Amino acid sequence: MTASYSASQSTANKANAYITDHHQVDVSKLSQMYQHYVEVKEMHPHAVLFYRVGDFFECYFSDAVTLAQELELVLTSKQAGEQGRVAMSGVPHHAWERHATDLVAKGYAVVICDQVEDAAEAAGRLVRREVTRIITPGTLLEDGMLKASKNNYLAAVVIIGDNWGLAYTDISTGEFLTTQSTNLEHLTQEVMRLQPAEILIPTNAPDLGALLRPGEKSSSLPECLPASFCYCMRSQIPFSVGEARSRLLQKFKLKSLEGIGCEHLPLAVRAAGGLLEYLEETQKESKIYLQPLRSYTLTDFLVVDSQTRRNLEITQTVRDGIYHGSLLWSLDRTSTAMGGRALRRWLLQPLLDIKGIGSRQDTIQELVENTALRHDIRQLLKQIYDLERLTGRAGSGRANARDLKALADSLSKLPELAHIVSEANSPFLKALQKVPPEMEVLGRKISAHIVESPPIQIKEGGVIRGGVNPQLDERKALVEEDQRWIANLEVEERGRTGVPTLKVGFNKTFGYYISISRSKSDQVPSNYIRKQTLTNEERYITAELKERETRILNAQDDLFQLEYEIFVALREEVANHAETIRNLSRAIAAADVLCGLAELAVIQGYCRPAIVEGREIYILDGRHPVVEQSLPAGFFVPNSTNLGNEQKQDSSPDLVILTGPNASGKSCYLRQVGLIQLMAQIGSFVPAKYAKLGICDRVFTRVGAVDDLATGQSTFMVEMNETANILNHATSRSLILLDEIGRGTATFDGLSIAWAVAEYLATDIKARTIFATHYHELNELSSILGNVANYQVTVKEMPDQIIFLHQVQPGGAQKSYGIEAGRLAGLPPVVIKRAKQVMGQIEQHSKISLGLQNLNTD
Ligand SMILES: Nc1ncnc2c1ncn2[C@@H]1O[C@H](COP(=O)(O)OP(=O)(O)OP(=O)(O)O)[C@@H](O)[C@H]1O
């Protein structure tokens, strides 16, 4: 490989070298096919071009180098006419999707230029090739490229000063939303929530169309957009209000954008219009069915910012970045892919609206109380395929017969589902009680048209049932008759020639032939015409066989064509119903999420929290939903929480200082409160005996210390940035979870900052806060401020060890047991002994140990 790469650096005029830059060549000196390649490449300069040559997709010049380097394939070269050899790398045609997926995952766009006629048809001239698909990270449609459990978003962003517009779509499901707001930090958070696969940015930069891969820096990238995403630089023109507006009006056949709530959101319109133009340009070959654009506002949802998403491990764990061990993992009992994606969306957008939460809770409650109903729905949902994406594929003309069959099978389950929920009372189940009649008709029609086990290929027949179309039946009968004739021919000719081993065969080059072993060639009748001689056999045709063959092949072509046309018409019919199917999918997905949450509530013994108007957070015997599931049953120690009830400030403070030794369970408790609040605001039941929870506008977290090496920030600076963000944005409606503020600096600095932060939160912001710390001095705050209380996670001290009780109780911890933890971790005894001596000295002389009030008055 190394040799190949170094060769690739060289230019054409060195011996044995090959060309890696098509700009360096005199195109007229390339052979015809390479001229065409360069022509296509010039039209798609920012994508890797997969060019079909026989059984391979080949890449040339710099694309060959990219393909070889990124996918560790062999880089070689090919003679390309008088210009000499050009760099070449390739993949077998049947494996293009896998390789393209890998490239797209690395942030590349891929253009597929396929042969659109048979080499035989071309008869010596250059085979006709066309671009059949442009795949960019945000425009995946292929089943194998998409993750079932996750939406694949394409987003577009328009920024003017501190105002911004953001639109996003998942073209595989058709979801299309747009929003507008101020404050670029909110834009960053929204982008982080969506984790788009690709983001479009209008720019004046010269390199339009360039794709910035994750991690690549560019001066055209606005600072508020994290470099960890893939960006595509677009022209400003389609993002102008006029163009964007008229494109949207035309696309959705609207007279005004009022109906979709966008008339007064120019930035949202610009982002959506620019996104639409991109789809129109890159997806010419696939008709993309988008749902009508919807606008939304950020204030409709509880803000789960990227720190909180990371710290509370909502979709993946902090340590390994994996799904297993995340909140999503612990909650997901969905039965369909649509439900799985919906749960993920819900978790990242908890509600603020008590009524909305209540409807979800009512549904869960009904499903918790009615075991048979829950069980029956879950069983049935397991038989429903990914209707959302199947419809997307049908709409874009990519669905095959198996897809339509899966869709029909799923639609056929809907009446049964409606029957199961016919007596249900809760809103999300009632939504499933009526199946639109046209859905039943469509499902039945597909089932009546498509055979039981259709092939993947849709252009080679075998897809449509008999009895569906008289013309098709006629053609089938003709083909079958001819095939029977061929089958009889073998028997007849064996009799006529007396050669029992005579065979009738078929191949693509010669068509039908009669094969006789060479030793029997003297028995060949005079009307046989020799066509081919092989080592052991001779192959013949006869005039009559040739005539039949033409008839059969023509009839077969006609048959396949008609089958294909019937199939495409059926697929288009599905596309015409896309909107209805997608509405149904959404209803099914929501019911699936709630059914899963109900199942979880029963298995794990969760309770329905009372969601109230005030600021109270009262949790009786709460548990951490993930840790509880990771421990043997009964091992998790429940703990209660009581915050923010102004009437009972003694027992329900705004701010809790939480102390306790290392590994006693402070972080776990802190997260538990945040997770319970989030779960409650998606409408879920929660792991507690009882809970009464006021709505939070935002959950802030500062947990653990992670160096942000990517941005070159130290642990302490990351911590301070996050703390500053909290102090600048929290309100009295927020829930704040702080773990270890001020740890990454000198003790006095750290303690002073921690004190000042806690004081500010308790007095100025009055947010509900849990502040876990090893600075026991902070316990003094409770004697100064009425809305601050001390809690500790208890341990039992034994002569030679400490036992973790994991119980949170009123009062402040007196000791840290840090040296004990060091001993348990295996620090050498001599170090432990010395540490104890040093601690004794420090405690004797430290002013901090005298208490902060004294310190203040010094
Ligand atoms: N309530 C509980 N019941 C049972 N086990 C618990 C409980 N809380 C915590 N644990 C266990 O204790 C371990 C340590 O907890 P955690 O990380 O929260 O400690 P910590 O006090 O934050 O420690 P440090 O100060 O070192 O960060 C957890 O991994 C968990 O397995």
The ligand as an SDF file (V2000), in Angstrom:
LIG
                    3D

 31 33  0  0  0  0  0  0  0  0999 V2000
  -28.2720    4.2560   45.8250 N   0  0  0  0  0  0  0  0  0  0  0  0
  -27.3980    3.3130   45.4860 C   0  0  0  0  0  0  0  0  0  0  0  0
  -27.6500    2.0100   45.6580 N   0  0  0  0  0  0  0  0  0  0  0  0
  -26.7520    1.0860   45.3010 C   0  0  0  0  0  0  0  0  0  0  0  0
  -25.5680    1.3560   44.7460 N   0  0  0  0  0  0  0  0  0  0  0  0
  -25.2460    2.6210   44.5410 C   0  0  0  0  0  0  0  0  0  0  0  0
  -26.1400    3.6820   44.8990 C   0  0  0  0  0  0  0  0  0  0  0  0
  -25.5650    4.8540   44.5880 N   0  0  0  0  0  0  0  0  0  0  0  0
  -24.3650    4.5530   44.0710 C   0  0  0  0  0  0  0  0  0  0  0  0
  -24.1650    3.2270   44.0290 N   0  0  0  0  0  0  0  0  0  0  0  0
  -22.9770    2.5390   43.5370 C   0  0  0  0  0  0  0  0  0  0  0  0
  -21.8210    3.2300   43.9820 O   0  0  0  0  0  0  0  0  0  0  0  0
  -20.9470    3.5360   42.9270 C   0  0  0  0  0  0  0  0  0  0  0  0
  -20.2890    4.9010   43.1630 C   0  0  0  0  0  0  0  0  0  0  0  0
  -21.2610    5.9160   43.1100 O   0  0  0  0  0  0  0  0  0  0  0  0
  -20.9240    7.3900   42.6400 P   0  0  0  0  0  0  0  0  0  0  0  0
  -20.0560    7.3780   41.4360 O   0  0  0  0  0  0  0  0  0  0  0  0
  -22.2190    8.0920   42.5620 O   0  0  0  0  0  0  0  0  0  0  0  0
  -20.0740    7.9240   43.8770 O   0  0  0  0  0  0  0  0  0  0  0  0
  -19.5720    9.3970   44.2220 P   0  0  0  0  0  0  0  0  0  0  0  0
  -19.9390    9.6530   45.6370 O   0  0  0  0  0  0  0  0  0  0  0  0
  -20.0610   10.3650   43.2310 O   0  0  0  0  0  0  0  0  0  0  0  0
  -18.0100    9.2440   44.1200 O   0  0  0  0  0  0  0  0  0  0  0  0
  -16.8980   10.3530   43.7630 P   0  0  0  0  0  0  0  0  0  0  0  0
  -16.9660   11.3950   44.8230 O   0  0  0  0  0  0  0  0  0  0  0  0
  -15.6260    9.5770   43.7910 O   0  0  0  0  0  0  0  0  0  0  0  0
  -17.2290   10.8830   42.4030 O   0  0  0  0  0  0  0  0  0  0  0  0
  -21.8390    3.5140   41.6850 C   0  0  0  0  0  0  0  0  0  0  0  0
  -21.1530    3.0100   40.5930 O   0  0  0  0  0  0  0  0  0  0  0  0
  -22.9790    2.5840   42.0370 C   0  0  0  0  0  0  0  0  0  0  0  0
  -22.7600    1.2880   41.5460 O   0  0  0  0  0  0  0  0  0  0  0  0
  1  2  1  0
  2  3  1  0
  2  7  2  0
  3  4  2  0
  4  5  1  0
  5  6  2  0
  6  7  1  0
  6 10  1  0
  7  8  1  0
  8  9  2  0
  9 10  1  0
 10 11  1  0
 11 12  1  0
 11 30  1  0
 12 13  1  0
 13 14  1  0
 13 28  1  0
 14 15  1  0
 15 16  1  0
 16 17  2  0
 16 18  1  0
 16 19  1  0
 19 20  1  0
 20 21  2  0
 20 22  1  0
 20 23  1  0
 23 24  1  0
 24 25  2  0
 24 26  1  0
 24 27  1  0
 28 29  1  0
 28 30  1  0
 30 31  1  0
M  END
$$$$
